[in-house]
Amino acid sequence: MPTGPGSLWFHAVSVGEVLSAVELIRRFRNAQPHAEIFVSVTTLAGREAAEQRLAGLANGVFYAPLDFRSVVRRVLRRIRPALVVVLETEIWPNLYRESKRAGASLLVVNGRISDRALPRYRRWRAFFKHVLQWPDAILVQSQQDRERYSMAGAPEDRVQVAGNVKYDFTPPVVGTLDLAGDPVWIAASTTGPVEPGDPDEDDVVIEAFKRISVRYARLLLVLAPRRPERFEAVAGKLRQAGVSYQMRSQSGSSPVTPGVLLLDSIGELAGLFERATVVFMGGTLAHRGGHNILEPAYFGKPVIVGPHMENFAAIMTEFSAADAVLKIDGADALAGAVEALLENPARAAAIGNRARALATAKRGTAEHIVQQLLDAADKAVPDPPHSLAARLTLGPLAAIWTAGHAANIARTRPKKLSAPVISVGALAMGGAGKSPFVAHLAQKLADAGRNPAILTRGYGRKSRLDVIVPRGGGAFVNQSVEQTGDEAQMFIQRAVAHVGIGANRYEVGRRMEQELKPDVFLLDDGFQHFDLERNRDIVLIDALDPLGGGVFPLGRLREPLSALARATTVIITRAENRHAGIERLIRCYNPHAPIFRARVVTQGEIPAGRITAFCGLGQPRTFWRTLETIGINAATRMAFPDHHRYTARDLEEIGRQAAAAGAQALVTTEKDMMNLPAGVPPPLKIYCLRIGIEIENEPELLRHLL
């Protein structure tokens, strides 16, 4: 599973909760196409439903971790979510607490407390009151649910009636299945006994079918047991009853009538309701509490329920008042109720029409909730806690690093160049997009008629000699990567500014002033280079990982966040939305510096077909995510160390893995192209994905800098 700082984690335990999440995830994905979304489940059926219904929508589906603090923390460190969404009534104390400690926003969505569960919540109110302090908001289905959450100890100001997201049901595509029966009876989500005296709903349905099919020779019963583990048992019941049946997994596209289609598939039932004549909703004859009747109601189908709809009390009350559902008292009444609707199509249609009117009148809940999810994700600043072992062993070293860095600042006396110096740097080591930003800014300065020069140390180069390459390069453009370093070579190849490379950037800058007369310097990766005085200090903060896990070696920060006070301008990079939480964090340390947002854009030809991606970056996940945003799902991904110099053997291994995956091409970064071995032919055509920058309100930024 890929890492995904700033991602979303939907915790949807059961199949029903997965289906509730589908519409939310679809709409969130439309609003934030680049977001990484992960879904956790606890059952085999839930996972199967999630993988089917969320294909192309979710980045990953996994089994929910056990609610132990260490286990939950490990998952949070892996996916680093900005938002954790808990569906319906799942109250997991460690998940709630650790999500908030990890900097994520936490929302309970489509919350409800059933009649059956309410006494337990009241009895353990002291415990639940503590747990329910953690969510930022609890969005419940009805006023009754709001009152029940308050009884359980939830803060009243955080519980909001948002409506039932299940009203925004979107049916799945069923595929090649022709329900040729006339009529079609669907018995949905049937269950076994729950309490002593409960009927087995499958037995009841089978007996009713045997009775009704005597009169209706073309009757097709679609029997859909609630849980997959019941499929074989129900098949045995049908054989024992002498009823002709077909398994959905083994049948053709047209089931034989009269007979039974045993729906042993996951996620298909909702789409079949459109083809029903009458629907019996299971879980209502036994003390199960009922199941969702909104899906068949959406298609205008008459629905029969038993006496137990406690889990959907508000919906049941509304539908009963409008005569939009047919309620029976017990198992003995099922056959008669189905037969009565089959005999009176006009009555069945009237009930279905009233049900459809109710089901469609309250649509729009999902859109309202998604707006709240977007706002909540926007306010978060993901920062998963480290393990206790890491804090004990690396925490003291981080403190020593911080103290040494402060002493270095105190004793440094910066030197001043004649031309103004604009530093572009970051608090974190790698991954913020400093070099693409410097190249972009140099191009804009040149377009404005300035004569810019870039000062860089040339990280990773083997030569210690200073190198100066005039804008455009000329005879100097053939300087090798060994002499310049890969990022400096990228500046040279783009030819948008003079490039000066050396450890002592003050001396390199003086030479450039004498030889090339630049009127502005861009100091690449210069926020911690205190030997050179600067007029502007631009600090880049990666929206995907703003805190970097803490100060080195605990995390990737070179300095603590208090260093933001030195910045004159802050740029939030890889920003796809507002990031109010990050801006609020910046303002804690720097109340005055203007904040701008920038996002990554790709340049260059995009390969088609299966590809293998490889890179040597400090944060390879940023490259993988960039590929996904432009529609490239790499068959294989290969990450190498930052500034990696590729060898012929590396290319052989890349080619071997590409061949094993059936890839027709390779794709990598501009920086990695600089590090490929000279004279060694690649195993496949390599596409270079250049990274460009788009800055919100860019004219204002340039005015501020100049």
N, C-alpha and C positions, 0 to 999 in steps of 0.2 A: 504494500500500500504506500503510495507516495506521501511525502510530508506536505503539509498545506497550511503554513502560518496565515492567519487571517481567514481561515476556512470556516465552514458551518458544520456542526455535528447535530444531526437529528437522531434522537433516541426514540425509536418506535418499536415497542416490544413485540406486539402481535401483528397478525395479518391485517386486522381492522385498523390498527394504528398506522401501519405502513400505507394502507390505502388512503387514510386521512392525510398523510404527509405528501402524497404524490402531487396533488394540486398545488400545495404550498411550494414544493420544490420546483415544479414546472414554472410557476409564476416568478419565483425568486431567480431562477436561471434566466428567464427572459429579461428581468431587470438588471441582473449582474451576470452577464455571459461568462465572465472570466473567473467567477467564484469557484472554489473547490468545495464540494459538498460531500459529506460522508454520512452514512446511515448505519446505525447499530440496531441489531435485533437480538432476540433471545431464543427463538424457536427455528426449527428447520423450515417450517411452513412460512414463517415470517421472512427468512432469508430468501427462499425461493420466490416469494411474491415480490420482494424488494428487487431482486436481480432481474425479474421479468418486467416489472412495471417501471423501474427507474433506469433501465438501460438507456444510455445516452444522456441521462439527467444527473445521476450521481457519479462522483469520481471513485467511490468505493463503498462496498457494503461489508460489514464485519459483525461478528458476534459481540454483544455488549460485554464489557469487562465485568468481572465480579466486583461487587461494591466494597472493595478494600482500598484503603487510601493509596497504598503503593502501586496497586494495579491501575487504578483510575489515573494517577499521576503519570504513569508510563504512557498511557494512551494520549493524555493531554500534551505531553512533551512531543509525542510523535506527530499529531495532526495540528497542534497549536491553534485551536479554533478561536475565532472572534466571537462566535455565538454558539451556544448550546441550546437546542430546542427539545424540550421533553414533551411528548405527546400524551395527552389525557391524564391519567391518574398515577403515573409512575413516580413514586417518591423514593429516591435513592439518596440517603443522607450524604455519603462520601462524594458521589457524583455532583450533587448540588454544591457542597462546600468547596471541593477542589476546583470546580469549574470557575467559581468566582475568584478563588485565590490565584488562578492561572490568568486572570485578566479578561476572561470571557464574559460577555453578557449572558444571562440565563433567563429563558422564558419558558413557562408552562403554557402549552397551546391546546385548545379544545378540551380544557380541563372539565372534569365532572367527578362527582362522588355519588355512587349509587346508593339506593336504599339499603342494600345488603352491607355495604362497606361503612356506612355512616356511623353505626354504633362503635365500630372499631376505632374510627378516627376520634370520636368523642372520648372513648375510654383512654386513649393514649394522647390526649390533647397536649400534655406537657412536653412530650417528645416531638410531636409534629409541629408544635408552635416554634420550636427551635429550628427545625429543618426548613419550614416555610418562610423563614426570614431571608433566606438566600436568594430566591428568584427576584429579578428586577420587575417582573410582571407575571401575573397569573391570569390568562385569558380564558374565561370559562364559557360554557355553552348557554347557560340560562341564569336568571335571577335566583332560582332555587339552588343552583350549583354555587353561586356567589355566597349565599347565606351558609351553605354547608362548608365551604372553605373557611369562612370566618369562624364557624363552630370548631373547625379543626385547628384553629390558631393562626391562620394566615393574616397578615396585616391588611386591614380593610382597604387602605389606600392603594394597595398593589393588585387587588382582585378586580378585574374588569369583565363585564358581560360583553363578549365579542361575537357571540353567535356560534353556530355549529358549522365547522368547515365542511362537513359532509354534505351540506346543501349544495356545494360547488362541485359536485361529482361530475367527472368527465369519463364517459365509458371507454373501456379499452377496445382495441380492434380484435375481434374474435378470430378471424381467419376463415379457413375453409371448413365451415360446419353449417349444413343446411338442416334446420329443424323443420322437416317436412310434415311433421304431425299436425293434425288439425282436429282437436285443439292441442296446445302445449301447456302442461302443468309443470311448474318449477317448484321443487321443494328445496329451499335454500338453507344451507348452514345447519343441517339437522344434527342433533346431539343425543348422547346417551343419557341415562338417569344421572341426576346430580344429588338428589336427596332421596331417602327411602320413600317409596310410593310413586316416584316419578316414572312416567312411561319412557320407553326407548322410542324416540321419534322416528327412527328408521323403520321399526316394526309397524308403527302406526301408519306411516305413509305407504308402506308396501301393502298392508291390508286394505287401506282405502283405495289404492290403485286397482287391486284385484276386483273390488266391488264396482268401481266406476267404469273400468274398461269393458265390462260386460255390455254396457249400453253404448260406449263410445269406442268403436272398433279402431279408429285412427288416433286414439289418444297416445301422446308421447309424454312420459314422465322424465324430466331431468332431475335426477336425485343427486344433490351435492352435499355430502357429509362435511361437517365443519372442520374436522381434523384429518390430515392425510393418513394417520395411523388407523383410521376406521375404514379406509377404502376396501381393504381385503375382507374385513369382517362383514361389511354391508353386502359385498358381492356374494359371500356365503349365505347371507340371509335371503337374497334374491333366488339363489339356486335352491335353497331349502323350501322356499315358497312356491317354486315351480314357475317363476316369472321370467319371461324372456328379457334379456338385458344385454347391453354392450358396454364395455369400458371405453371411456373417451379416448384413452391412450391407445386403444386397439381398434377402434371403429373407423369406418370410412367417413366420408363427408355427409352421408345421409343415413341416420339411424332408422332401423326398421320399426314400424308400428303395427299393432299396438305393442308397446314395450317400454323398457326403461333404458335411458342413457345415464350410466353412472359416471358422474363428472369427477374423475380422479386427476384433476389438473388444478393448478394454483393461478389465481388472478384472472380467470376466464369468465367466472360466473357473472360479474357485473355487466359485461357486454352482452350476455345472453338474455338478460331481462327484457330487452327490446322485443324479443321474439316470443315472449310468453303470452298465454291467454289468461292465466291466473297464477298467482304466486302464494305459496305458503312459506312464511318465514319461521325457520327453526329456532331453537333456543327459547321458545315461548311456551311450549307444553311442559317441559322440564323447568326446574328452578334455575335456569341459566341467566335470566334477566333480559333475554331478548337480543336481537341483532338489528342492524340498521335497515329500516324500511324505505329510506329515501331513494335508494338506487332504483328499485322497481317503480316507486312513485314518480320518479323523474321521467319514466317512459309511459306514464299514464296507465299503469297496470293495477288491477284490484289485488290487494294484499290481505291475506288471512293471517291472523296472529292468535296465539293462545293467551292464557291469562297472565303470563309473566313477561312484562315489558319494562321491568323496574329500571334497567340501565338506560332506557330511552323514555323516561316518564314524561318529560316536557313535550317531546315529539308526539308521543301517544295521546296525551291529553288534547293537543291541538288537532290531531287527525280524527280522534273520536268525536270531538265537538263538531267537526265539519262533515261527519259521516263519510270520511275518506279512507276508512279501513274497516275490515270485517273482523270482529273479535269473537272468538268462540270460548266456551267455558272449559273444555277439556278435550281429550283425545277422541272420545266417542263422537264428537261433533264434526271432526275434520272432513270425513267423506261427504257428509251431507252439505257442508258449506261449499266444498269444491263443486259438487254436482249442481248446487243451486245457482252458482255463478255461470257454469257452463250452459245451464238450461235457459238462463235469462241474460243474453248478451247486452241488452240495453242497460240493465242494472249494473252489470260488471263495468260497462263503459262509463257510466255515470260516476261510480266510485273511483275508477281510475282517473277520470278527468278532474275530479275534486282533489285527488291526491297529487296530480301533476301541478295543479294551481298552487297548492301549498308548498310543494317541493321547489318550485321555481321562484316563488315570491320572495324567498329569503336568500337567494343567491347573491353573492358579493362579499360574503364573510371572508373568503380566502384573500381577496384583494386588500381588504382592510388589515388583515393580520400580516400579510406580506409587507405592507408599509411599516408596520411596527417592527417586523424582523429586520428590515433594512435600517431603520433608525437605531435599533439596538446594536446591530453589527457595526454601525458607523461609530458608536460611542466607545467601543471596546479597544483595549490596547493589550493584545495577547502577550503574556509573559509567564509561561508555565514554570512552576517552582522546580528547583533542582532537588535531586535526591539528598537525603541526609548525609550520605557518605561524601557526595560531591561538596556539599556545604562545609563539612568538617575538614576535608583535605585541601580543597581548592580555595575556599573562602579566605583563609589567612594569606595565601599567596596573592589573591586579588587585592587584598588590603596593602600588601607590600608593594605590588605593582603601582597602585594608585599613589602611594606615598612617594615612591621614586619618581613618578611622572610629575608630581607637583613640585618636587625639588628641582627637577630639570627645567621646568618653566621659570622658577624663581631665579636661577643663576644665568639664564640665557639673556644676552643683549642683542636684539635683532638689528640687522643692517638694512639700510634703505636704498632702493634703486631710484633713479630719476623718474622713470615712468611709473604710473600707478600699477599696483599689483592686486589682482583679484584671486584670492585663494578658493579652490574648490576641494572640499574634503568631506570627511564623515567621521562619526564617532566609532562606527563598526569597522572591522577588518573585512574588506571585500564585500561584494554583493550589492552595493548601493547604486551602482551605475555611474561612478565618477568619471571614468574615461569617456563614455559616450556623451555625458553632459558637457565635459570640457570641449570635445570636438564640436558639439552643437553650438556652444556659446562662441567658440572661435569663428565658426562660419557666420553667425549673426553679426559679430563685430566686424568681420571683413565686409559683409554685405552693407554695413552701415558706413563704410568708408574708412574704418580704422585699420591700423597696421599691427595686428595682434601677434604675440609670441607666446608659446607654451613652454613652461619650465617643468621638467620632470626628472626624476632620478633614474628612470629606465630600469625598473625592477626586473631582476632576473638576468640582466646582461652579464657577459663574462669579461668584457673589457672595462678597465678603470679609467680610460681616457675620456675626457669631455668631448662631446659631439655636438656640433651646431649644424643644423640643416636649414637653409633658407626656405621660405615659403615657395612651393612649387618644386623644390628639390634640385632640379637640374642635374649636374654631375654628382651631387651628393645623395641622390635618391637611392643609390645602390648600397647604402649602408646596410650591413647584415643585421639580423635579429640578435646575433651574439654581441654586436657592438652597441645596439640601441635598446634591447628589450622589446617584448612583444607589443605592449601598449604604446610605447613611443613609436614603434614602427607603424602602428595604425595611424597615429597622428601624421607621420611623414607621408604615408600613402594617400591620405585624404587631402593633403596639400592645401589646407585652409589657413595655416599660420606657420610662422617660423617655429622651429622646434629646437630647444636647447636641452641637452641631456648631461647630467652630472650630479655628483653627490653634493657639491657645494653650489647650490643654485644661485647664490648671490654672485659668485665669481662668473658663472656662466651667463647670468643676466647682464653683468657689466660688459662682458665681451660682446654680447648681442646688441647692447645699446651703442657700442662703438662701431660695430660692423653693419648692423641692419636697421638701426634707428626705430625699434618698435615703440608705439605710443601707449601700449597697454600689455601687461603680462598676465597670463593665466597660470597660476601655480597649481599643478596637478597633484592631487592627494596631499594638500598642503596644510590642513587644519592643525596638524601636530608638528609642522616644520617651523620651529620658532626662531631659527637663525635669520629668517628674511622677514622684514616688516611688510605688512600688507595694508591696503586701503579698504578692502572688503573681504569678509570671511563668509563664504557660502558653505553651509553645512547641509549635506544630503541625508535624509532619513528614509530608509526603505519601508514603505507602508506594509510590506509583507512580514517584516521582522523588525519592528521599530526599536526594541530594547536589546536585541542581540544576545539575550540570555545572561546579561550582566558583564562585569568587567573581567577581562582576561586574567587568569586562565579559566575562570568559572564560565565565562561566555566569550563573546567576540568584540566587546567594547574596548577601545583603546583608552578611553577616559570615562569617568562617571557622567551621568546626565547633567550634572551641574555645569559641565564645560559648555553647554549650550549657551550660557550667558555671554560667551565671547563672540557668538555668531552675529553678523550684521544682516544676514538673509538665511532663511531656512527653506529648503525645497523638499517636499514629500514626494519621493519618486515611486514609480509603479502604483500611482494613485488612480483607482478606478471609480472612486466615489468621494464623499466629503471628508471622511476620516476625522470627524469632530473630536474623537477621543485622543488621537495623536496630537491634534492642534491644542487641545486643552493641556496635555502633558507638556508640550513645548512652552506654553505660556507660564507654567509653574516655574520654569527656569529662565525664561527670556520673555518679558512682557512686551517688548517693543519691536523686535525684528520682524519685518514683513514675512509672511508665509505664503509660498506659492506651491502649486501642485503640478506634477509632471507625470506623464505616462509614456510607456514604451510603445514605439511603433516599429514595425519590421520593414526592412528594405531588401530588395533583391528577389530573384526568381524563387518561387515556391515549388518544390518538387511534388510530383504526383506519384501515386502508387505507394507500395510499402517502402519504408525507409528505415535506416538505422541512424540514430542521433548519437553524437559523442561530443564531449567538451572537457576542458580543463579549467574550471572556474572555482572561485572561492565558495560560491553558492550555486551549484549546478541545478538545483530545483527551480531557480528563476528561468533558466533556459528551457527546462521541460515545460514549465507553465506557459512561456511565450509560444512554444510550438503548439500547445493545445489551443491557445487563443486564436491561432490562425488556421486551425483545423488539421494539424498534423499530429496524428497519434502514432508515435514511433513504435515499430515492431520490437525494437530493442533499444535500450539506452545504456551508454557506457560513459562513466564519469572518471576522470583522471585528476591528479592533483592540480591545484591552481598554478598557472603559468607552465604547464607541463610541456616539455620538449619531446615531441613524438619521434620514435625510432622506426626503422623498417619493420622491426618485430611488432611494434604497436599496431602498425597498419595491417600487418598480416592477421593479428588477432581481431581487429575491427572487421576485416574482410571475412574472417571465418564465422564470426557471430552474425554478420549480416547475411551470409549465405545460408546459415542454419535457420534464420528467420524468414528467408525468402525475400529479402530486401533487394530493391532494384537500384537504390541510390543511397548516398550518405548526406547528412546535413550537420553542419557545425557552425561555430561562431567566427566572426572576423578575427578575433584575438587568436583563436586556435589555428586559423589558416596561416597565421604568421609563424607558428611553431611546427608546421609540418616539415619533414626532412627534405632537403633539396635533392633533386635528382631521383627520387623514389616515386615511381608511378603509383597512384592510389588504386586499391582493388576495385572500386566503383567510382562513378562520377560523384564529386563532392560539391554540394551546394553550400554557399556561404550566406548565412543569414545575418545581415547587418542590422544593428540596433540603432534606431533613431529615437529622437525625443520630441514630444509635444508638450509645451508648457502653457498652462492656463494663464491668461493675462500676460503673455510674454512681453508686449510693448512696455507695460508698467515695470516689469523686471529690468529690462534694459535701461529704462530711464533711471531707475533706482541705482543701478550699478555705475552708470556713467555720469 
